[in-house]
Amino acid sequence: GSSPAPPTSQPTCPVNALKLGLCVDVLGGLGHIGLGNPVENACCPVLGGLLELEAAVCLCTAIRLKLLNINIFIPLALQALITCGKNPPPGFICPLL
């Protein structure tokens, strides 16, 4: 049996991660009240044209650029992806920069 070759490069974010800054700010503000329209308004338009893996990587990059705690924000970011109709790969972990 042959196994698929591992990907040769890390997934990257094809959009300017700074555009996701507002989305990440919204996630931070909604940490205790849940997700709703602000996520759809701030995140979904930017993530809309991306593949699911790209969208997840972009959110990771934006969180890192803002020097936020990855462990707190990643679950929120993954929930935002789902809110926007994107399903991150099972077991997705933010790649190291």
Stockholm file with secondary structure:
# STOCKHOLM 1.0

chainA/1-97         GSSPAPPTSQPTCPVNALKLGLCVDVLGGLGHIGLGNPVENACCPVLGGLLELEAAVCLCTAIRLKLLNINIFIPLALQALITCGKNPPPGFICPLL
#=GR chainA/1-97 SS CCCCCCCSSCCCCSSCGGGGHHHHHHHHHTTTTCCCHHHHHHTHHHHTTSCHHHHHHHHHHHHHHTTCCHHHHHHHHHHHHHHTTCCCCTTCCCCCC
#=GC SS_cons        CCCCCCCSSCCCCSSCGGGGHHHHHHHHHTTTTCCCHHHHHHTHHHHTTSCHHHHHHHHHHHHHHTTCCHHHHHHHHHHHHHHTTCCCCTTCCCCCC
//
